[in-house]
Amino acid sequence: MKAFAYFFHHYALSAVLLIGIAVAVYFVYKNWDKIVIKGSGRK
């Protein structure tokens, strides 16, 4: 049972990390034009 809790703990952490990365990538992809325009200073 201890091994299961250890595995579940790490699996949950990795799952949260992957979800966070996916959300960040989606957010950047959706707002890429605004980010690039603001970063380069062009209209």
mmJSON file of the N, C-alpha and C atoms, coordinates in Angstrom:
{"data_MODEL":{"atom_site":{
"group_PDB":["ATOM","ATOM","ATOM","ATOM","ATOM","ATOM","ATOM","ATOM","ATOM","ATOM","ATOM","ATOM","ATOM","ATOM","ATOM","ATOM","ATOM","ATOM","ATOM","ATOM","ATOM","ATOM","ATOM","ATOM","ATOM","ATOM","ATOM","ATOM","ATOM","ATOM","ATOM","ATOM","ATOM","ATOM","ATOM","ATOM","ATOM","ATOM","ATOM","ATOM","ATOM","ATOM","ATOM","ATOM","ATOM","ATOM","ATOM","ATOM","ATOM","ATOM","ATOM","ATOM","ATOM","ATOM","ATOM","ATOM","ATOM","ATOM","ATOM","ATOM","ATOM","ATOM","ATOM","ATOM","ATOM","ATOM","ATOM","ATOM","ATOM","ATOM","ATOM","ATOM","ATOM","ATOM","ATOM","ATOM","ATOM","ATOM","ATOM","ATOM","ATOM","ATOM","ATOM","ATOM","ATOM","ATOM","ATOM","ATOM","ATOM","ATOM","ATOM","ATOM","ATOM","ATOM","ATOM","ATOM","ATOM","ATOM","ATOM","ATOM","ATOM","ATOM","ATOM","ATOM","ATOM","ATOM","ATOM","ATOM","ATOM","ATOM","ATOM","ATOM","ATOM","ATOM","ATOM","ATOM","ATOM","ATOM","ATOM","ATOM","ATOM","ATOM","ATOM","ATOM","ATOM","ATOM","ATOM","ATOM","ATOM"],
"id":[1,2,3,4,5,6,7,8,9,10,11,12,13,14,15,16,17,18,19,20,21,22,23,24,25,26,27,28,29,30,31,32,33,34,35,36,37,38,39,40,41,42,43,44,45,46,47,48,49,50,51,52,53,54,55,56,57,58,59,60,61,62,63,64,65,66,67,68,69,70,71,72,73,74,75,76,77,78,79,80,81,82,83,84,85,86,87,88,89,90,91,92,93,94,95,96,97,98,99,100,101,102,103,104,105,106,107,108,109,110,111,112,113,114,115,116,117,118,119,120,121,122,123,124,125,126,127,128,129],
"type_symbol":["N","C","C","N","C","C","N","C","C","N","C","C","N","C","C","N","C","C","N","C","C","N","C","C","N","C","C","N","C","C","N","C","C","N","C","C","N","C","C","N","C","C","N","C","C","N","C","C","N","C","C","N","C","C","N","C","C","N","C","C","N","C","C","N","C","C","N","C","C","N","C","C","N","C","C","N","C","C","N","C","C","N","C","C","N","C","C","N","C","C","N","C","C","N","C","C","N","C","C","N","C","C","N","C","C","N","C","C","N","C","C","N","C","C","N","C","C","N","C","C","N","C","C","N","C","C","N","C","C"],
"label_atom_id":["N","CA","C","N","CA","C","N","CA","C","N","CA","C","N","CA","C","N","CA","C","N","CA","C","N","CA","C","N","CA","C","N","CA","C","N","CA","C","N","CA","C","N","CA","C","N","CA","C","N","CA","C","N","CA","C","N","CA","C","N","CA","C","N","CA","C","N","CA","C","N","CA","C","N","CA","C","N","CA","C","N","CA","C","N","CA","C","N","CA","C","N","CA","C","N","CA","C","N","CA","C","N","CA","C","N","CA","C","N","CA","C","N","CA","C","N","CA","C","N","CA","C","N","CA","C","N","CA","C","N","CA","C","N","CA","C","N","CA","C","N","CA","C","N","CA","C","N","CA","C"],
"label_alt_id":[null,null,null,null,null,null,null,null,null,null,null,null,null,null,null,null,null,null,null,null,null,null,null,null,null,null,null,null,null,null,null,null,null,null,null,null,null,null,null,null,null,null,null,null,null,null,null,null,null,null,null,null,null,null,null,null,null,null,null,null,null,null,null,null,null,null,null,null,null,null,null,null,null,null,null,null,null,null,null,null,null,null,null,null,null,null,null,null,null,null,null,null,null,null,null,null,null,null,null,null,null,null,null,null,null,null,null,null,null,null,null,null,null,null,null,null,null,null,null,null,null,null,null,null,null,null,null,null,null],
"label_comp_id":["MET","MET","MET","LYS","LYS","LYS","ALA","ALA","ALA","PHE","PHE","PHE","ALA","ALA","ALA","TYR","TYR","TYR","PHE","PHE","PHE","PHE","PHE","PHE","HIS","HIS","HIS","HIS","HIS","HIS","TYR","TYR","TYR","ALA","ALA","ALA","LEU","LEU","LEU","SER","SER","SER","ALA","ALA","ALA","VAL","VAL","VAL","LEU","LEU","LEU","LEU","LEU","LEU","ILE","ILE","ILE","GLY","GLY","GLY","ILE","ILE","ILE","ALA","ALA","ALA","VAL","VAL","VAL","ALA","ALA","ALA","VAL","VAL","VAL","TYR","TYR","TYR","PHE","PHE","PHE","VAL","VAL","VAL","TYR","TYR","TYR","LYS","LYS","LYS","ASN","ASN","ASN","TRP","TRP","TRP","ASP","ASP","ASP","LYS","LYS","LYS","ILE","ILE","ILE","VAL","VAL","VAL","ILE","ILE","ILE","LYS","LYS","LYS","GLY","GLY","GLY","SER","SER","SER","GLY","GLY","GLY","ARG","ARG","ARG","LYS","LYS","LYS"],
"label_asym_id":["A","A","A","A","A","A","A","A","A","A","A","A","A","A","A","A","A","A","A","A","A","A","A","A","A","A","A","A","A","A","A","A","A","A","A","A","A","A","A","A","A","A","A","A","A","A","A","A","A","A","A","A","A","A","A","A","A","A","A","A","A","A","A","A","A","A","A","A","A","A","A","A","A","A","A","A","A","A","A","A","A","A","A","A","A","A","A","A","A","A","A","A","A","A","A","A","A","A","A","A","A","A","A","A","A","A","A","A","A","A","A","A","A","A","A","A","A","A","A","A","A","A","A","A","A","A","A","A","A"],
"label_entity_id":["1","1","1","1","1","1","1","1","1","1","1","1","1","1","1","1","1","1","1","1","1","1","1","1","1","1","1","1","1","1","1","1","1","1","1","1","1","1","1","1","1","1","1","1","1","1","1","1","1","1","1","1","1","1","1","1","1","1","1","1","1","1","1","1","1","1","1","1","1","1","1","1","1","1","1","1","1","1","1","1","1","1","1","1","1","1","1","1","1","1","1","1","1","1","1","1","1","1","1","1","1","1","1","1","1","1","1","1","1","1","1","1","1","1","1","1","1","1","1","1","1","1","1","1","1","1","1","1","1"],
"label_seq_id":[1,1,1,2,2,2,3,3,3,4,4,4,5,5,5,6,6,6,7,7,7,8,8,8,9,9,9,10,10,10,11,11,11,12,12,12,13,13,13,14,14,14,15,15,15,16,16,16,17,17,17,18,18,18,19,19,19,20,20,20,21,21,21,22,22,22,23,23,23,24,24,24,25,25,25,26,26,26,27,27,27,28,28,28,29,29,29,30,30,30,31,31,31,32,32,32,33,33,33,34,34,34,35,35,35,36,36,36,37,37,37,38,38,38,39,39,39,40,40,40,41,41,41,42,42,42,43,43,43],
"pdbx_PDB_ins_code":[null,null,null,null,null,null,null,null,null,null,null,null,null,null,null,null,null,null,null,null,null,null,null,null,null,null,null,null,null,null,null,null,null,null,null,null,null,null,null,null,null,null,null,null,null,null,null,null,null,null,null,null,null,null,null,null,null,null,null,null,null,null,null,null,null,null,null,null,null,null,null,null,null,null,null,null,null,null,null,null,null,null,null,null,null,null,null,null,null,null,null,null,null,null,null,null,null,null,null,null,null,null,null,null,null,null,null,null,null,null,null,null,null,null,null,null,null,null,null,null,null,null,null,null,null,null,null,null,null],
"Cartn_x":[0.835,0.0,0.873,2.013,2.902,3.444,3.787,4.291,3.208,1.972,0.864,0.679,0.752,0.605,1.75,2.961,4.13,3.946,3.507,3.287,2.182,1.088,-0.039,0.377,1.187,1.636,2.43,3.385,4.222,3.419,2.501,1.684,0.785,0.232,-0.634,0.18,1.387,2.234,2.576,2.949,3.306,2.084,0.914,-0.31,-0.633,-0.522,-0.774,0.232,1.495,2.534,2.219,1.826,1.495,0.291,-0.719,-1.902,-1.518,-0.671,-0.229,0.525,1.405,2.151,1.196,0.229,-0.728,-1.532,-1.972,-2.735,-1.865,-0.603,0.3,0.545,0.771,0.996,-0.246,-1.422,-2.672,-2.872,-2.565,-2.729,-1.786,-0.522,0.456,0.048,-0.409,-0.818,-2.02,-2.952,-4.161,-3.859,-2.876,-2.548,-1.186,-0.731,0.605,0.739,-0.283,-0.211,-0.051,-0.831,-0.749,0.619,1.137,2.432,3.546,3.515,4.566,4.512,3.303,3.16,3.657,3.278,3.694,5.204,5.767,7.196,8.05,7.606,8.408,8.178,7.04,6.751,6.117,5.841,5.183,3.665,2.976,1.51,0.929],
"Cartn_y":[-1.201,0.0,1.255,1.167,2.327,2.631,1.559,1.742,2.343,1.921,2.451,3.947,4.336,5.75,6.554,5.996,6.667,6.845,5.785,5.836,6.829,6.788,7.689,9.142,9.385,10.743,11.3,10.528,10.997,11.079,10.128,10.153,11.385,11.732,12.911,14.173,14.242,15.415,15.562,14.461,14.521,14.878,14.372,14.681,16.168,16.719,18.15,18.968,18.52,19.232,19.228,18.061,17.966,18.839,18.837,19.668,21.149,21.521,22.918,23.336,22.452,22.743,22.862,21.947,21.971,23.269,23.696,24.942,26.136,26.129,27.231,27.299,26.132,26.089,26.578,26.147,26.569,28.078,28.609,30.041,30.843,30.407,31.103,31.006,29.829,29.639,30.517,30.643,31.426,32.921,33.353,34.778,35.086,34.233,34.383,35.718,36.109,37.363,38.556,38.589,39.698,39.732,38.551,38.474,38.927,38.456,38.808,40.3,40.818,42.241,43.099,42.722,43.489,43.371,42.194,41.98,42.687,42.711,43.311,44.816,45.298,46.72,47.154,46.209,46.554,46.55,47.265,47.3,46.166],
"Cartn_z":[0.0,0.0,0.0,0.658,0.703,-0.694,-1.427,-2.789,-3.68,-3.483,-4.281,-4.013,-2.738,-2.39,-2.997,-2.958,-3.534,-5.036,-5.719,-7.166,-7.506,-6.75,-7.001,-6.798,-5.754,-5.464,-6.639,-7.148,-8.257,-9.553,-9.748,-10.959,-10.967,-9.798,-9.707,-9.97,-9.412,-9.62,-11.095,-11.751,-13.167,-14.009,-13.624,-14.371,-14.252,-13.052,-12.852,-13.652,-13.663,-14.404,-15.893,-16.429,-17.853,-18.187,-17.325,-17.571,-17.549,-16.613,-16.535,-17.785,-18.283,-19.505,-20.687,-20.765,-21.879,-21.861,-20.678,-20.568,-20.957,-20.521,-20.854,-22.357,-22.976,-24.425,-25.165,-24.735,-25.374,-25.22,-24.031,-23.791,-24.677,-24.77,-25.614,-27.078,-27.513,-28.91,-29.254,-28.313,-28.566,-28.592,-27.796,-27.712,-28.332,-29.282,-29.855,-30.565,-31.359,-32.107,-31.165,-30.092,-29.143,-28.468,-28.097,-27.412,-28.351,-29.601,-30.563,-30.875,-31.074,-31.396,-30.231,-29.027,-27.852,-27.639,-27.919,-27.698,-28.736,-30.006,-31.064,-31.15,-30.655,-30.694,-31.998,-32.902,-34.171,-34.005,-34.878,-34.81,-35.646],
"occupancy":[1.0,1.0,1.0,1.0,1.0,1.0,1.0,1.0,1.0,1.0,1.0,1.0,1.0,1.0,1.0,1.0,1.0,1.0,1.0,1.0,1.0,1.0,1.0,1.0,1.0,1.0,1.0,1.0,1.0,1.0,1.0,1.0,1.0,1.0,1.0,1.0,1.0,1.0,1.0,1.0,1.0,1.0,1.0,1.0,1.0,1.0,1.0,1.0,1.0,1.0,1.0,1.0,1.0,1.0,1.0,1.0,1.0,1.0,1.0,1.0,1.0,1.0,1.0,1.0,1.0,1.0,1.0,1.0,1.0,1.0,1.0,1.0,1.0,1.0,1.0,1.0,1.0,1.0,1.0,1.0,1.0,1.0,1.0,1.0,1.0,1.0,1.0,1.0,1.0,1.0,1.0,1.0,1.0,1.0,1.0,1.0,1.0,1.0,1.0,1.0,1.0,1.0,1.0,1.0,1.0,1.0,1.0,1.0,1.0,1.0,1.0,1.0,1.0,1.0,1.0,1.0,1.0,1.0,1.0,1.0,1.0,1.0,1.0,1.0,1.0,1.0,1.0,1.0,1.0],
"B_iso_or_equiv":[0.0,0.0,0.0,0.0,0.0,0.0,0.0,0.0,0.0,0.0,0.0,0.0,0.0,0.0,0.0,0.0,0.0,0.0,0.0,0.0,0.0,0.0,0.0,0.0,0.0,0.0,0.0,0.0,0.0,0.0,0.0,0.0,0.0,0.0,0.0,0.0,0.0,0.0,0.0,0.0,0.0,0.0,0.0,0.0,0.0,0.0,0.0,0.0,0.0,0.0,0.0,0.0,0.0,0.0,0.0,0.0,0.0,0.0,0.0,0.0,0.0,0.0,0.0,0.0,0.0,0.0,0.0,0.0,0.0,0.0,0.0,0.0,0.0,0.0,0.0,0.0,0.0,0.0,0.0,0.0,0.0,0.0,0.0,0.0,0.0,0.0,0.0,0.0,0.0,0.0,0.0,0.0,0.0,0.0,0.0,0.0,0.0,0.0,0.0,0.0,0.0,0.0,0.0,0.0,0.0,0.0,0.0,0.0,0.0,0.0,0.0,0.0,0.0,0.0,0.0,0.0,0.0,0.0,0.0,0.0,0.0,0.0,0.0,0.0,0.0,0.0,0.0,0.0,0.0],
"pdbx_formal_charge":[null,null,null,null,null,null,null,null,null,null,null,null,null,null,null,null,null,null,null,null,null,null,null,null,null,null,null,null,null,null,null,null,null,null,null,null,null,null,null,null,null,null,null,null,null,null,null,null,null,null,null,null,null,null,null,null,null,null,null,null,null,null,null,null,null,null,null,null,null,null,null,null,null,null,null,null,null,null,null,null,null,null,null,null,null,null,null,null,null,null,null,null,null,null,null,null,null,null,null,null,null,null,null,null,null,null,null,null,null,null,null,null,null,null,null,null,null,null,null,null,null,null,null,null,null,null,null,null,null],
"auth_seq_id":[1,1,1,2,2,2,3,3,3,4,4,4,5,5,5,6,6,6,7,7,7,8,8,8,9,9,9,10,10,10,11,11,11,12,12,12,13,13,13,14,14,14,15,15,15,16,16,16,17,17,17,18,18,18,19,19,19,20,20,20,21,21,21,22,22,22,23,23,23,24,24,24,25,25,25,26,26,26,27,27,27,28,28,28,29,29,29,30,30,30,31,31,31,32,32,32,33,33,33,34,34,34,35,35,35,36,36,36,37,37,37,38,38,38,39,39,39,40,40,40,41,41,41,42,42,42,43,43,43],
"auth_comp_id":["MET","MET","MET","LYS","LYS","LYS","ALA","ALA","ALA","PHE","PHE","PHE","ALA","ALA","ALA","TYR","TYR","TYR","PHE","PHE","PHE","PHE","PHE","PHE","HIS","HIS","HIS","HIS","HIS","HIS","TYR","TYR","TYR","ALA","ALA","ALA","LEU","LEU","LEU","SER","SER","SER","ALA","ALA","ALA","VAL","VAL","VAL","LEU","LEU","LEU","LEU","LEU","LEU","ILE","ILE","ILE","GLY","GLY","GLY","ILE","ILE","ILE","ALA","ALA","ALA","VAL","VAL","VAL","ALA","ALA","ALA","VAL","VAL","VAL","TYR","TYR","TYR","PHE","PHE","PHE","VAL","VAL","VAL","TYR","TYR","TYR","LYS","LYS","LYS","ASN","ASN","ASN","TRP","TRP","TRP","ASP","ASP","ASP","LYS","LYS","LYS","ILE","ILE","ILE","VAL","VAL","VAL","ILE","ILE","ILE","LYS","LYS","LYS","GLY","GLY","GLY","SER","SER","SER","GLY","GLY","GLY","ARG","ARG","ARG","LYS","LYS","LYS"],
"auth_asym_id":["A","A","A","A","A","A","A","A","A","A","A","A","A","A","A","A","A","A","A","A","A","A","A","A","A","A","A","A","A","A","A","A","A","A","A","A","A","A","A","A","A","A","A","A","A","A","A","A","A","A","A","A","A","A","A","A","A","A","A","A","A","A","A","A","A","A","A","A","A","A","A","A","A","A","A","A","A","A","A","A","A","A","A","A","A","A","A","A","A","A","A","A","A","A","A","A","A","A","A","A","A","A","A","A","A","A","A","A","A","A","A","A","A","A","A","A","A","A","A","A","A","A","A","A","A","A","A","A","A"],
"auth_atom_id":["N","CA","C","N","CA","C","N","CA","C","N","CA","C","N","CA","C","N","CA","C","N","CA","C","N","CA","C","N","CA","C","N","CA","C","N","CA","C","N","CA","C","N","CA","C","N","CA","C","N","CA","C","N","CA","C","N","CA","C","N","CA","C","N","CA","C","N","CA","C","N","CA","C","N","CA","C","N","CA","C","N","CA","C","N","CA","C","N","CA","C","N","CA","C","N","CA","C","N","CA","C","N","CA","C","N","CA","C","N","CA","C","N","CA","C","N","CA","C","N","CA","C","N","CA","C","N","CA","C","N","CA","C","N","CA","C","N","CA","C","N","CA","C","N","CA","C","N","CA","C"],
"pdbx_PDB_model_num":[1,1,1,1,1,1,1,1,1,1,1,1,1,1,1,1,1,1,1,1,1,1,1,1,1,1,1,1,1,1,1,1,1,1,1,1,1,1,1,1,1,1,1,1,1,1,1,1,1,1,1,1,1,1,1,1,1,1,1,1,1,1,1,1,1,1,1,1,1,1,1,1,1,1,1,1,1,1,1,1,1,1,1,1,1,1,1,1,1,1,1,1,1,1,1,1,1,1,1,1,1,1,1,1,1,1,1,1,1,1,1,1,1,1,1,1,1,1,1,1,1,1,1,1,1,1,1,1,1]
}}}
